[in-house]
Amino acid sequence: MDSPAAPRHRRSRRDWLVDSAMFVLVVAFTFFMSVDRLGTAPLPPAWLFPLDQFVGALGCAALWLRRRWPVELAVTLVALSAAFEMVAGPMLAALFSVAVHRRPRTSGTVFGLSVPAAIVFTWLRPEPAEPPLAMFTLGLALQGAATGWGLFVHHRRRLVLAQRDRAARMETEARLRAEQAQHQVRDAIAREIHDVLGHRLSLLSVHAGALEFNPGADPADVARAARVIRESAHQALQDLREVIGVLRAPAGEPSAPTRPGLPTLADLRELVAESGRAGMRVELCDDLGSRETVPGRTGHTAYRVVQEALTNARKHAPGAGVRVRVAGAPGEGLTVEVVDDAPAPIARDAGSGGGHGLAGLAERVTLAGGRLEHGPVDEPVNEGGDGDPGGWRVRVWLPWPA
Protein backbone atom coordinates (compact mmCIF):
# COMPACT_ATOMS: atom_id res chain seq x y z
CA MET A 1 0.00 0.00 0.00
CA ASP A 2 1.29 3.42 -0.88
CA SER A 3 2.22 5.69 1.99
CA PRO A 4 0.57 9.11 2.19
CA ALA A 5 2.49 12.33 2.14
CA ALA A 6 4.22 13.05 5.38
CA PRO A 7 2.41 15.70 7.43
CA ARG A 8 4.16 18.98 8.07
CA HIS A 9 5.73 19.21 11.49
CA ARG A 10 8.61 20.84 13.23
CA ARG A 11 11.94 19.09 12.89
CA SER A 12 12.94 16.94 15.81
CA ARG A 13 16.50 16.71 17.06
CA ARG A 14 16.98 13.58 14.98
CA ASP A 15 15.64 15.38 11.88
CA TRP A 16 18.11 18.22 12.40
CA LEU A 17 20.98 15.75 12.76
CA VAL A 18 19.98 13.84 9.60
CA ASP A 19 19.44 17.00 7.54
CA SER A 20 22.73 18.52 8.74
CA ALA A 21 24.65 15.31 7.95
CA MET A 22 23.13 15.12 4.48
CA PHE A 23 23.85 18.79 3.81
CA VAL A 24 27.50 18.38 4.86
CA LEU A 25 27.91 15.26 2.69
CA VAL A 26 26.40 16.95 -0.38
CA VAL A 27 28.48 20.09 0.11
CA ALA A 28 31.62 17.96 0.43
CA PHE A 29 30.68 15.99 -2.69
CA THR A 30 30.07 19.19 -4.66
CA PHE A 31 33.30 20.75 -3.38
CA PHE A 32 35.42 17.78 -4.45
CA MET A 33 33.71 17.78 -7.85
CA SER A 34 34.59 21.46 -8.22
CA VAL A 35 38.21 20.89 -7.17
CA ASP A 36 38.51 17.96 -9.56
CA ARG A 37 37.10 20.06 -12.41
CA LEU A 38 39.59 22.84 -11.68
CA GLY A 39 42.42 20.30 -11.84
CA THR A 40 41.40 19.01 -15.26
CA ALA A 41 40.52 22.41 -16.79
CA PRO A 42 36.85 23.45 -16.91
CA LEU A 43 34.89 22.81 -20.07
CA PRO A 44 34.29 25.79 -22.35
CA PRO A 45 32.88 28.41 -22.37
CA ALA A 46 34.79 30.05 -19.52
CA TRP A 47 31.72 31.64 -17.87
CA LEU A 48 29.97 28.26 -17.51
CA PHE A 49 32.09 26.98 -14.61
CA PRO A 50 31.34 29.90 -12.20
CA LEU A 51 27.64 29.62 -13.10
CA ASP A 52 27.84 25.87 -12.53
CA GLN A 53 29.32 26.43 -9.07
CA PHE A 54 26.67 29.01 -8.23
CA VAL A 55 23.83 26.66 -9.26
CA GLY A 56 25.45 23.84 -7.28
CA ALA A 57 25.60 26.03 -4.16
CA LEU A 58 21.93 26.95 -4.58
CA GLY A 59 21.09 23.25 -4.95
CA CYS A 60 22.92 22.46 -1.71
CA ALA A 61 21.10 25.22 0.14
CA ALA A 62 17.75 24.09 -1.29
CA LEU A 63 18.15 20.71 0.41
CA TRP A 64 16.83 22.29 3.60
CA LEU A 65 13.45 22.39 1.85
CA ARG A 66 13.43 18.67 0.99
CA ARG A 67 11.07 17.69 3.81
CA ARG A 68 8.44 20.27 2.84
CA TRP A 69 8.58 19.98 -0.96
CA PRO A 70 10.53 16.82 -1.78
CA VAL A 71 8.95 16.13 -5.19
CA GLU A 72 9.08 19.73 -6.43
CA LEU A 73 12.71 20.09 -5.32
CA ALA A 74 13.71 16.79 -6.94
CA VAL A 75 12.06 17.66 -10.27
CA THR A 76 13.75 21.09 -10.30
CA LEU A 77 17.18 19.62 -9.54
CA VAL A 78 16.71 16.86 -12.12
CA ALA A 79 15.91 19.48 -14.73
CA LEU A 80 18.98 21.56 -13.76
CA SER A 81 21.17 18.43 -13.83
CA ALA A 82 20.62 18.24 -17.60
CA ALA A 83 22.83 21.32 -18.03
CA PHE A 84 24.81 21.87 -14.79
CA GLU A 85 27.37 19.43 -13.47
CA MET A 86 27.68 20.69 -9.88
CA VAL A 87 24.03 20.09 -9.11
CA ALA A 88 24.55 16.31 -9.30
CA GLY A 89 25.08 15.93 -5.53
CA PRO A 90 21.92 17.81 -4.48
CA MET A 91 19.98 15.98 -7.22
CA LEU A 92 21.00 12.56 -5.84
CA ALA A 93 20.02 13.65 -2.32
CA ALA A 94 16.64 14.85 -3.64
CA LEU A 95 16.03 11.51 -5.39
CA PHE A 96 16.81 9.72 -2.12
CA SER A 97 14.40 12.00 -0.19
CA VAL A 98 11.54 11.41 -2.63
CA ALA A 99 12.04 7.63 -2.42
CA VAL A 100 11.99 7.77 1.40
CA HIS A 101 9.05 10.13 1.98
CA ARG A 102 6.73 9.54 -0.98
CA ARG A 103 4.96 6.66 -2.68
CA PRO A 104 7.11 4.24 -4.70
CA ARG A 105 5.13 5.20 -7.78
CA THR A 106 6.07 8.86 -7.31
CA SER A 107 9.74 8.06 -6.72
CA GLY A 108 9.75 5.85 -9.83
CA THR A 109 8.31 8.68 -11.90
CA VAL A 110 10.95 11.14 -10.68
CA PHE A 111 13.69 8.60 -11.36
CA GLY A 112 12.28 8.13 -14.86
CA LEU A 113 12.61 11.87 -15.45
CA SER A 114 16.26 11.72 -14.38
CA VAL A 115 17.12 9.23 -17.15
CA PRO A 116 16.51 11.63 -20.10
CA ALA A 117 18.19 14.38 -18.04
CA ALA A 118 21.31 12.21 -17.89
CA ILE A 119 21.12 11.62 -21.64
CA VAL A 120 20.81 15.34 -22.31
CA PHE A 121 23.75 16.13 -20.00
CA THR A 122 25.95 13.54 -21.74
CA TRP A 123 25.08 15.07 -25.12
CA LEU A 124 25.47 18.71 -24.06
CA ARG A 125 28.64 18.35 -21.98
CA PRO A 126 30.65 15.37 -23.16
CA GLU A 127 33.96 14.53 -21.48
CA PRO A 128 36.87 14.64 -23.92
CA ALA A 129 38.70 11.75 -22.24
CA GLU A 130 35.67 9.55 -21.48
CA PRO A 131 33.22 7.83 -23.86
CA PRO A 132 29.65 9.16 -23.60
CA LEU A 133 28.19 5.73 -22.90
CA ALA A 134 30.45 5.26 -19.86
CA MET A 135 29.51 8.68 -18.48
CA PHE A 136 25.81 7.99 -19.02
CA THR A 137 26.09 4.56 -17.34
CA LEU A 138 27.90 6.05 -14.35
CA GLY A 139 25.29 8.78 -13.90
CA LEU A 140 22.43 6.30 -14.27
CA ALA A 141 24.03 3.96 -11.71
CA LEU A 142 24.39 6.77 -9.17
CA GLN A 143 20.77 7.87 -9.67
CA GLY A 144 19.54 4.29 -9.41
CA ALA A 145 21.59 3.70 -6.25
CA ALA A 146 20.17 6.83 -4.59
CA THR A 147 16.59 5.88 -5.52
CA GLY A 148 17.07 2.24 -4.53
CA TRP A 149 18.54 3.15 -1.17
CA GLY A 150 15.64 5.50 -0.53
CA LEU A 151 13.13 2.77 -1.43
CA PHE A 152 14.88 0.39 0.95
CA VAL A 153 14.60 2.91 3.79
CA HIS A 154 10.97 3.61 2.84
CA HIS A 155 9.93 -0.05 2.98
CA ARG A 156 11.92 -0.67 6.13
CA ARG A 157 10.07 2.16 7.85
CA ARG A 158 6.78 0.77 6.61
CA LEU A 159 7.73 -2.63 8.00
CA VAL A 160 8.64 -1.13 11.38
CA LEU A 161 5.36 0.78 11.48
CA ALA A 162 3.45 -2.38 10.55
CA GLN A 163 5.20 -4.30 13.33
CA ARG A 164 4.40 -1.55 15.82
CA ASP A 165 0.79 -1.53 14.69
CA ARG A 166 0.65 -5.31 14.99
CA ALA A 167 2.17 -5.14 18.47
CA ALA A 168 -0.39 -2.50 19.46
CA ARG A 169 -3.23 -4.67 18.12
CA MET A 170 -1.88 -7.70 19.95
CA GLU A 171 -1.66 -5.67 23.14
CA THR A 172 -5.25 -4.51 22.65
CA GLU A 173 -6.40 -8.06 21.97
CA ALA A 174 -4.56 -9.30 25.04
CA ARG A 175 -6.24 -6.61 27.14
CA LEU A 176 -9.64 -7.54 25.72
CA ARG A 177 -9.00 -11.22 26.40
CA ALA A 178 -8.00 -10.37 29.96
CA GLU A 179 -11.18 -8.32 30.40
CA GLN A 180 -13.23 -11.15 28.94
CA ALA A 181 -11.59 -13.61 31.31
CA GLN A 182 -12.40 -11.28 34.21
CA HIS A 183 -16.03 -11.13 33.10
CA GLN A 184 -16.15 -14.92 32.87
CA VAL A 185 -14.71 -15.25 36.36
CA ARG A 186 -17.22 -12.73 37.68
CA ASP A 187 -20.07 -14.62 35.98
CA ALA A 188 -18.83 -17.87 37.47
CA ILE A 189 -18.63 -16.30 40.93
CA ALA A 190 -22.12 -14.84 40.49
CA ARG A 191 -23.55 -18.24 39.48
CA GLU A 192 -21.92 -20.02 42.41
CA ILE A 193 -22.99 -17.37 44.91
CA HIS A 194 -26.53 -17.41 43.53
CA ASP A 195 -26.74 -21.18 43.91
CA VAL A 196 -25.20 -21.24 47.38
CA LEU A 197 -27.06 -18.27 48.84
CA GLY A 198 -30.35 -19.15 47.16
CA HIS A 199 -30.36 -22.60 48.71
CA ARG A 200 -29.15 -21.60 52.16
CA LEU A 201 -31.34 -18.51 52.46
CA SER A 202 -34.41 -20.46 51.40
CA LEU A 203 -33.72 -22.90 54.24
CA LEU A 204 -33.28 -20.00 56.64
CA SER A 205 -36.57 -18.52 55.44
CA VAL A 206 -38.43 -21.77 56.05
CA HIS A 207 -37.21 -22.18 59.62
CA ALA A 208 -37.52 -18.47 60.44
CA GLY A 209 -41.07 -18.50 59.08
CA ALA A 210 -41.94 -21.45 61.26
CA LEU A 211 -40.73 -19.56 64.34
CA GLU A 212 -42.66 -16.43 63.31
CA PHE A 213 -46.00 -18.17 62.78
CA ASN A 214 -45.69 -20.41 65.81
CA PRO A 215 -44.44 -18.16 68.64
CA GLY A 216 -45.83 -20.53 71.29
CA ALA A 217 -43.92 -23.55 70.07
CA ASP A 218 -42.21 -25.94 72.44
CA PRO A 219 -38.85 -24.52 73.63
CA ALA A 220 -37.10 -27.63 72.34
CA ASP A 221 -38.55 -27.03 68.86
CA VAL A 222 -37.54 -23.38 69.04
CA ALA A 223 -34.02 -24.33 70.04
CA ARG A 224 -33.87 -26.93 67.25
CA ALA A 225 -34.98 -24.39 64.65
CA ALA A 226 -32.54 -21.79 65.98
CA ARG A 227 -29.74 -24.35 65.76
CA VAL A 228 -30.65 -25.13 62.15
CA ILE A 229 -30.70 -21.40 61.32
CA ARG A 230 -27.29 -20.91 62.92
CA GLU A 231 -25.82 -23.94 61.17
CA SER A 232 -27.28 -22.88 57.80
CA ALA A 233 -25.88 -19.37 58.17
CA HIS A 234 -22.48 -20.75 59.15
CA GLN A 235 -22.53 -23.21 56.24
CA ALA A 236 -23.50 -20.41 53.84
CA LEU A 237 -20.44 -18.42 54.91
CA GLN A 238 -18.25 -21.50 54.52
CA ASP A 239 -19.64 -22.18 51.06
CA LEU A 240 -19.01 -18.59 50.02
CA ARG A 241 -15.40 -18.76 51.22
CA GLU A 242 -14.83 -21.98 49.29
CA VAL A 243 -16.45 -20.65 46.12
CA ILE A 244 -14.55 -17.37 46.10
CA GLY A 245 -11.30 -19.08 47.05
CA VAL A 246 -11.59 -21.62 44.24
CA LEU A 247 -12.67 -19.16 41.58
CA ARG A 248 -9.84 -16.79 42.49
CA ALA A 249 -7.23 -19.52 42.25
CA PRO A 250 -4.06 -18.52 40.33
CA ALA A 251 -3.76 -19.41 36.68
CA GLY A 252 -2.48 -22.91 36.04
CA GLU A 253 -4.29 -24.51 38.97
CA PRO A 254 -7.29 -26.77 38.41
CA SER A 255 -10.53 -24.98 37.59
CA ALA A 256 -13.34 -24.58 40.07
CA PRO A 257 -15.48 -27.59 39.04
CA THR A 258 -12.60 -30.08 39.38
CA ARG A 259 -10.97 -28.88 42.59
CA PRO A 260 -11.84 -30.37 45.97
CA GLY A 261 -14.13 -28.41 48.25
CA LEU A 262 -17.06 -27.91 45.85
CA PRO A 263 -20.00 -30.33 46.06
CA THR A 264 -20.41 -33.20 43.58
CA LEU A 265 -22.81 -36.12 43.12
CA ALA A 266 -21.44 -37.67 46.31
CA ASP A 267 -23.10 -34.81 48.26
CA LEU A 268 -26.50 -35.25 46.61
CA ARG A 269 -28.03 -37.40 49.37
CA GLU A 270 -27.01 -34.85 52.01
CA LEU A 271 -28.63 -32.10 49.94
CA VAL A 272 -31.88 -34.06 49.73
CA ALA A 273 -31.75 -34.89 53.44
CA GLU A 274 -31.15 -31.22 54.28
CA SER A 275 -34.24 -30.24 52.29
CA GLY A 276 -36.21 -32.97 54.07
CA ARG A 277 -35.20 -31.57 57.44
CA ALA A 278 -36.56 -28.23 56.27
CA GLY A 279 -40.01 -29.78 55.81
CA MET A 280 -39.92 -30.66 52.10
CA ARG A 281 -41.13 -34.02 50.81
CA VAL A 282 -38.24 -35.09 48.59
CA GLU A 283 -37.71 -38.50 47.03
CA LEU A 284 -34.36 -39.44 45.49
CA CYS A 285 -34.20 -42.10 42.79
CA ASP A 286 -30.55 -42.94 42.12
CA ASP A 287 -30.19 -45.13 39.01
CA LEU A 288 -26.52 -44.44 38.33
CA GLY A 289 -24.49 -47.35 37.05
CA SER A 290 -21.20 -46.08 38.43
CA ARG A 291 -20.17 -42.93 40.25
CA GLU A 292 -16.43 -43.35 40.05
CA THR A 293 -16.11 -42.30 36.40
CA VAL A 294 -18.37 -39.22 36.60
CA PRO A 295 -16.16 -36.20 35.75
CA GLY A 296 -15.85 -33.64 38.52
CA ARG A 297 -17.28 -30.84 36.34
CA THR A 298 -20.29 -32.96 35.39
CA GLY A 299 -20.95 -34.02 38.99
CA HIS A 300 -20.68 -30.45 40.23
CA THR A 301 -23.08 -29.22 37.54
CA ALA A 302 -25.57 -31.99 38.36
CA TYR A 303 -25.45 -31.04 42.04
CA ARG A 304 -26.12 -27.38 41.23
CA VAL A 305 -29.05 -28.38 38.99
CA VAL A 306 -30.72 -30.29 41.81
CA GLN A 307 -29.93 -27.54 44.32
CA GLU A 308 -31.47 -24.82 42.13
CA ALA A 309 -34.54 -26.96 41.34
CA LEU A 310 -35.15 -27.68 45.04
CA THR A 311 -34.73 -23.99 45.85
CA ASN A 312 -37.27 -23.02 43.18
CA ALA A 313 -39.70 -25.68 44.41
CA ARG A 314 -39.33 -24.45 47.99
CA LYS A 315 -39.91 -20.87 46.85
CA HIS A 316 -42.71 -21.26 44.28
CA ALA A 317 -44.45 -24.49 45.35
CA PRO A 318 -44.26 -24.78 49.15
CA GLY A 319 -45.64 -28.06 50.44
CA ALA A 320 -45.35 -29.82 47.08
CA GLY A 321 -43.68 -33.20 46.82
CA VAL A 322 -40.51 -33.37 44.75
CA ARG A 323 -38.98 -36.37 42.98
CA VAL A 324 -35.29 -36.25 42.08
CA ARG A 325 -34.03 -38.83 39.60
CA VAL A 326 -30.41 -39.29 38.59
CA ALA A 327 -29.53 -41.85 35.93
CA GLY A 328 -26.91 -42.55 33.33
CA ALA A 329 -23.85 -44.51 32.43
CA PRO A 330 -20.45 -43.86 30.86
CA GLY A 331 -20.82 -43.14 27.17
CA GLU A 332 -24.57 -42.46 27.46
CA GLY A 333 -24.46 -39.29 29.52
CA LEU A 334 -25.87 -38.24 32.87
CA THR A 335 -29.55 -37.36 33.16
CA VAL A 336 -30.89 -35.34 36.08
CA GLU A 337 -34.64 -34.80 36.47
CA VAL A 338 -36.43 -32.88 39.21
CA VAL A 339 -40.25 -32.88 39.19
CA ASP A 340 -42.67 -31.39 41.71
CA ASP A 341 -46.39 -32.19 42.00
CA ALA A 342 -47.64 -28.65 42.59
CA PRO A 343 -50.93 -27.72 40.88
CA ALA A 344 -50.55 -26.56 37.31
CA PRO A 345 -51.34 -22.86 37.96
CA ILE A 346 -48.68 -22.70 40.67
CA ALA A 347 -46.12 -24.38 38.46
CA ARG A 348 -46.88 -22.03 35.60
CA ASP A 349 -46.60 -19.04 37.93
CA ALA A 350 -43.18 -20.33 38.89
CA GLY A 351 -42.19 -20.45 35.29
CA SER A 352 -43.31 -16.91 34.67
CA GLY A 353 -41.25 -15.46 37.50
CA GLY A 354 -37.96 -13.67 37.29
CA GLY A 355 -36.23 -16.67 35.81
CA HIS A 356 -32.76 -15.55 36.82
CA GLY A 357 -32.04 -18.90 38.45
CA LEU A 358 -33.12 -20.89 35.40
CA ALA A 359 -31.22 -18.54 33.11
CA GLY A 360 -28.04 -19.00 35.12
CA LEU A 361 -28.68 -22.73 35.26
CA ALA A 362 -29.07 -22.90 31.48
CA GLU A 363 -25.79 -21.05 31.03
CA ARG A 364 -24.02 -23.39 33.46
CA VAL A 365 -25.35 -26.49 31.67
CA THR A 366 -24.40 -25.11 28.27
CA LEU A 367 -20.85 -24.40 29.44
CA ALA A 368 -20.65 -28.02 30.62
CA GLY A 369 -21.72 -29.22 27.16
CA GLY A 370 -25.21 -30.36 28.21
CA ARG A 371 -28.86 -29.58 27.49
CA LEU A 372 -31.55 -28.14 29.77
CA GLU A 373 -35.33 -28.56 29.48
CA HIS A 374 -37.89 -27.11 31.85
CA GLY A 375 -41.61 -26.53 31.82
CA PRO A 376 -44.98 -27.69 33.14
CA VAL A 377 -45.80 -31.38 33.34
CA ASP A 378 -48.79 -32.45 31.20
CA GLU A 379 -49.36 -35.85 32.83
CA PRO A 380 -49.99 -36.85 36.45
CA VAL A 381 -46.84 -36.83 38.48
CA ASN A 382 -47.63 -39.64 40.91
CA GLU A 383 -46.72 -43.15 39.86
CA GLY A 384 -50.33 -44.40 39.91
CA GLY A 385 -51.26 -42.15 37.02
CA ASP A 386 -54.34 -40.72 38.69
CA GLY A 387 -55.00 -37.17 39.77
CA ASP A 388 -54.91 -33.91 37.91
CA PRO A 389 -51.97 -33.10 35.65
CA GLY A 390 -49.65 -30.60 37.16
CA GLY A 391 -46.19 -29.92 38.40
CA TRP A 392 -43.01 -28.53 37.01
CA ARG A 393 -40.12 -30.45 35.53
CA VAL A 394 -36.46 -29.59 35.16
CA ARG A 395 -34.49 -32.10 33.09
CA VAL A 396 -30.79 -31.89 32.25
CA TRP A 397 -28.54 -34.08 30.17
CA LEU A 398 -24.79 -33.82 30.75
CA PRO A 399 -21.95 -35.56 28.88
CA TRP A 400 -20.33 -38.56 30.56
CA PRO A 401 -17.42 -39.91 28.53
CA ALA A 402 -16.93 -43.65 28.34
C-alpha positions in Angstrom: 0.0 0.0 0.0 1.3 3.4 -0.9 2.2 5.7 2.0 0.6 9.1 2.2 2.5 12.3 2.1 4.2 13.0 5.4 2.4 15.7 7.4 4.2 19.0 8.1 5.7 19.2 11.5 8.6 20.8 13.2 11.9 19.1 12.9 12.9 16.9 15.8 16.5 16.7 17.1 17.0 13.6 15.0 15.6 15.4 11.9 18.1 18.2 12.4 21.0 15.8 12.8 20.0 13.8 9.6 19.4 17.0 7.5 22.7 18.5 8.7 24.6 15.3 7.9 23.1 15.1 4.5 23.8 18.8 3.8 27.5 18.4 4.9 27.9 15.3 2.7 26.4 16.9 -0.4 28.5 20.1 0.1 31.6 18.0 0.4 30.7 16.0 -2.7 30.1 19.2 -4.7 33.3 20.7 -3.4 35.4 17.8 -4.4 33.7 17.8 -7.9 34.6 21.5 -8.2 38.2 20.9 -7.2 38.5 18.0 -9.6 37.1 20.1 -12.4 39.6 22.8 -11.7 42.4 20.3 -11.8 41.4 19.0 -15.3 40.5 22.4 -16.8 36.8 23.4 -16.9 34.9 22.8 -20.1 34.3 25.8 -22.3 32.9 28.4 -22.4 34.8 30.1 -19.5 31.7 31.6 -17.9 30.0 28.3 -17.5 32.1 27.0 -14.6 31.3 29.9 -12.2 27.6 29.6 -13.1 27.8 25.9 -12.5 29.3 26.4 -9.1 26.7 29.0 -8.2 23.8 26.7 -9.3 25.4 23.8 -7.3 25.6 26.0 -4.2 21.9 27.0 -4.6 21.1 23.2 -4.9 22.9 22.5 -1.7 21.1 25.2 0.1 17.8 24.1 -1.3 18.2 20.7 0.4 16.8 22.3 3.6 13.4 22.4 1.9 13.4 18.7 1.0 11.1 17.7 3.8 8.4 20.3 2.8 8.6 20.0 -1.0 10.5 16.8 -1.8 8.9 16.1 -5.2 9.1 19.7 -6.4 12.7 20.1 -5.3 13.7 16.8 -6.9 12.1 17.7 -10.3 13.7 21.1 -10.3 17.2 19.6 -9.5 16.7 16.9 -12.1 15.9 19.5 -14.7 19.0 21.6 -13.8 21.2 18.4 -13.8 20.6 18.2 -17.6 22.8 21.3 -18.0 24.8 21.9 -14.8 27.4 19.4 -13.5 27.7 20.7 -9.9 24.0 20.1 -9.1 24.6 16.3 -9.3 25.1 15.9 -5.5 21.9 17.8 -4.5 20.0 16.0 -7.2 21.0 12.6 -5.8 20.0 13.6 -2.3 16.6 14.8 -3.6 16.0 11.5 -5.4 16.8 9.7 -2.1 14.4 12.0 -0.2 11.5 11.4 -2.6 12.0 7.6 -2.4 12.0 7.8 1.4 9.1 10.1 2.0 6.7 9.5 -1.0 5.0 6.7 -2.7 7.1 4.2 -4.7 5.1 5.2 -7.8 6.1 8.9 -7.3 9.7 8.1 -6.7 9.8 5.9 -9.8 8.3 8.7 -11.9 10.9 11.1 -10.7 13.7 8.6 -11.4 12.3 8.1 -14.9 12.6 11.9 -15.4 16.3 11.7 -14.4 17.1 9.2 -17.2 16.5 11.6 -20.1 18.2 14.4 -18.0 21.3 12.2 -17.9 21.1 11.6 -21.6 20.8 15.3 -22.3 23.7 16.1 -20.0 26.0 13.5 -21.7 25.1 15.1 -25.1 25.5 18.7 -24.1 28.6 18.4 -22.0 30.6 15.4 -23.2 34.0 14.5 -21.5 36.9 14.6 -23.9 38.7 11.8 -22.2 35.7 9.5 -21.5 33.2 7.8 -23.9 29.6 9.2 -23.6 28.2 5.7 -22.9 30.5 5.3 -19.9 29.5 8.7 -18.5 25.8 8.0 -19.0 26.1 4.6 -17.3 27.9 6.0 -14.3 25.3 8.8 -13.9 22.4 6.3 -14.3 24.0 4.0 -11.7 24.4 6.8 -9.2 20.8 7.9 -9.7 19.5 4.3 -9.4 21.6 3.7 -6.2 20.2 6.8 -4.6 16.6 5.9 -5.5 17.1 2.2 -4.5 18.5 3.2 -1.2 15.6 5.5 -0.5 13.1 2.8 -1.4 14.9 0.4 1.0 14.6 2.9 3.8 11.0 3.6 2.8 9.9 -0.1 3.0 11.9 -0.7 6.1 10.1 2.2 7.8 6.8 0.8 6.6 7.7 -2.6 8.0 8.6 -1.1 11.4 5.4 0.8 11.5 3.5 -2.4 10.6 5.2 -4.3 13.3 4.4 -1.6 15.8 0.8 -1.5 14.7 0.6 -5.3 15.0 2.2 -5.1 18.5 -0.4 -2.5 19.5 -3.2 -4.7 18.1 -1.9 -7.7 20.0 -1.7 -5.7 23.1 -5.2 -4.5 22.7 -6.4 -8.1 22.0 -4.6 -9.3 25.0 -6.2 -6.6 27.1 -9.6 -7.5 25.7 -9.0 -11.2 26.4 -8.0 -10.4 30.0 -11.2 -8.3 30.4 -13.2 -11.2 28.9 -11.6 -13.6 31.3 -12.4 -11.3 34.2 -16.0 -11.1 33.1 -16.1 -14.9 32.9 -14.7 -15.3 36.4 -17.2 -12.7 37.7 -20.1 -14.6 36.0 -18.8 -17.9 37.5 -18.6 -16.3 40.9 -22.1 -14.8 40.5 -23.6 -18.2 39.5 -21.9 -20.0 42.4 -23.0 -17.4 44.9 -26.5 -17.4 43.5 -26.7 -21.2 43.9 -25.2 -21.2 47.4 -27.1 -18.3 48.8 -30.3 -19.1 47.2 -30.4 -22.6 48.7 -29.1 -21.6 52.2 -31.3 -18.5 52.5 -34.4 -20.5 51.4 -33.7 -22.9 54.2 -33.3 -20.0 56.6 -36.6 -18.5 55.4 -38.4 -21.8 56.1 -37.2 -22.2 59.6 -37.5 -18.5 60.4 -41.1 -18.5 59.1 -41.9 -21.5 61.3 -40.7 -19.6 64.3 -42.7 -16.4 63.3 -46.0 -18.2 62.8 -45.7 -20.4 65.8 -44.4 -18.2 68.6 -45.8 -20.5 71.3 -43.9 -23.6 70.1 -42.2 -25.9 72.4 -38.8 -24.5 73.6 -37.1 -27.6 72.3 -38.6 -27.0 68.9 -37.5 -23.4 69.0 -34.0 -24.3 70.0 -33.9 -26.9 67.3 -35.0 -24.4 64.7 -32.5 -21.8 66.0 -29.7 -24.3 65.8 -30.7 -25.1 62.1 -30.7 -21.4 61.3 -27.3 -20.9 62.9 -25.8 -23.9 61.2 -27.3 -22.9 57.8 -25.9 -19.4 58.2 -22.5 -20.8 59.1 -22.5 -23.2 56.2 -23.5 -20.4 53.8 -20.4 -18.4 54.9 -18.2 -21.5 54.5 -19.6 -22.2 51.1 -19.0 -18.6 50.0 -15.4 -18.8 51.2 -14.8 -22.0 49.3 -16.5 -20.7 46.1 -14.5 -17.4 46.1 -11.3 -19.1 47.1 -11.6 -21.6 44.2 -12.7 -19.2 41.6 -9.8 -16.8 42.5 -7.2 -19.5 42.3 -4.1 -18.5 40.3 -3.8 -19.4 36.7 -2.5 -22.9 36.0 -4.3 -24.5 39.0 -7.3 -26.8 38.4 -10.5 -25.0 37.6 -13.3 -24.6 40.1 -15.5 -27.6 39.0 -12.6 -30.1 39.4 -11.0 -28.9 42.6 -11.8 -30.4 46.0 -14.1 -28.4 48.3 -17.1 -27.9 45.9 -20.0 -30.3 46.1 -20.4 -33.2 43.6 -22.8 -36.1 43.1 -21.4 -37.7 46.3 -23.1 -34.8 48.3 -26.5 -35.2 46.6 -28.0 -37.4 49.4 -27.0 -34.9 52.0 -28.6 -32.1 49.9 -31.9 -34.1 49.7 -31.7 -34.9 53.4 -31.1 -31.2 54.3 -34.2 -30.2 52.3 -36.2 -33.0 54.1 -35.2 -31.6 57.4 -36.6 -28.2 56.3 -40.0 -29.8 55.8 -39.9 -30.7 52.1 -41.1 -34.0 50.8 -38.2 -35.1 48.6 -37.7 -38.5 47.0 -34.4 -39.4 45.5 -34.2 -42.1 42.8 -30.6 -42.9 42.1 -30.2 -45.1 39.0 -26.5 -44.4 38.3 -24.5 -47.3 37.0 -21.2 -46.1 38.4 -20.2 -42.9 40.3 -16.4 -43.3 40.0 -16.1 -42.3 36.4 -18.4 -39.2 36.6 -16.2 -36.2 35.8 -15.9 -33.6 38.5 -17.3 -30.8 36.3 -20.3 -33.0 35.4 -20.9 -34.0 39.0 -20.7 -30.4 40.2 -23.1 -29.2 37.5 -25.6 -32.0 38.4 -25.5 -31.0 42.0 -26.1 -27.4 41.2 -29.1 -28.4 39.0 -30.7 -30.3 41.8 -29.9 -27.5 44.3 -31.5 -24.8 42.1 -34.5 -27.0 41.3 -35.1 -27.7 45.0 -34.7 -24.0 45.9 -37.3 -23.0 43.2 -39.7 -25.7 44.4 -39.3 -24.5 48.0 -39.9 -20.9 46.9 -42.7 -21.3 44.3 -44.5 -24.5 45.3 -44.3 -24.8 49.2 -45.6 -28.1 50.4 -45.4 -29.8 47.1 -43.7 -33.2 46.8 -40.5 -33.4 44.7 -39.0 -36.4 43.0 -35.3 -36.3 42.1 -34.0 -38.8 39.6 -30.4 -39.3 38.6 -29.5 -41.8 35.9 -26.9 -42.5 33.3 -23.8 -44.5 32.4 -20.4 -43.9 30.9 -20.8 -43.1 27.2 -24.6 -42.5 27.5 -24.5 -39.3 29.5 -25.9 -38.2 32.9 -29.6 -37.4 33.2 -30.9 -35.3 36.1 -34.6 -34.8 36.5 -36.4 -32.9 39.2 -40.3 -32.9 39.2 -42.7 -31.4 41.7 -46.4 -32.2 42.0 -47.6 -28.7 42.6 -50.9 -27.7 40.9 -50.5 -26.6 37.3 -51.3 -22.9 38.0 -48.7 -22.7 40.7 -46.1 -24.4 38.5 -46.9 -22.0 35.6 -46.6 -19.0 37.9 -43.2 -20.3 38.9 -42.2 -20.4 35.3 -43.3 -16.9 34.7 -41.2 -15.5 37.5 -38.0 -13.7 37.3 -36.2 -16.7 35.8 -32.8 -15.6 36.8 -32.0 -18.9 38.4 -33.1 -20.9 35.4 -31.2 -18.5 33.1 -28.0 -19.0 35.1 -28.7 -22.7 35.3 -29.1 -22.9 31.5 -25.8 -21.1 31.0 -24.0 -23.4 33.5 -25.3 -26.5 31.7 -24.4 -25.1 28.3 -20.9 -24.4 29.4 -20.6 -28.0 30.6 -21.7 -29.2 27.2 -25.2 -30.4 28.2 -28.9 -29.6 27.5 -31.5 -28.1 29.8 -35.3 -28.6 29.5 -37.9 -27.1 31.8 -41.6 -26.5 31.8 -45.0 -27.7 33.1 -45.8 -31.4 33.3 -48.8 -32.5 31.2 -49.4 -35.8 32.8 -50.0 -36.8 36.5 -46.8 -36.8 38.5 -47.6 -39.6 40.9 -46.7 -43.2 39.9 -50.3 -44.4 39.9 -51.3 -42.1 37.0 -54.3 -40.7 38.7 -55.0 -37.2 39.8 -54.9 -33.9 37.9 -52.0 -33.1 35.7 -49.6 -30.6 37.2 -46.2 -29.9 38.4 -43.0 -28.5 37.0 -40.1 -30.5 35.5 -36.5 -29.6 35.2 -34.5 -32.1 33.1 -30.8 -31.9 32.3 -28.5 -34.1 30.2 -24.8 -33.8 30.7 -21.9 -35.6 28.9 -20.3 -38.6 30.6 -17.4 -39.9 28.5 -16.9 -43.6 28.3 
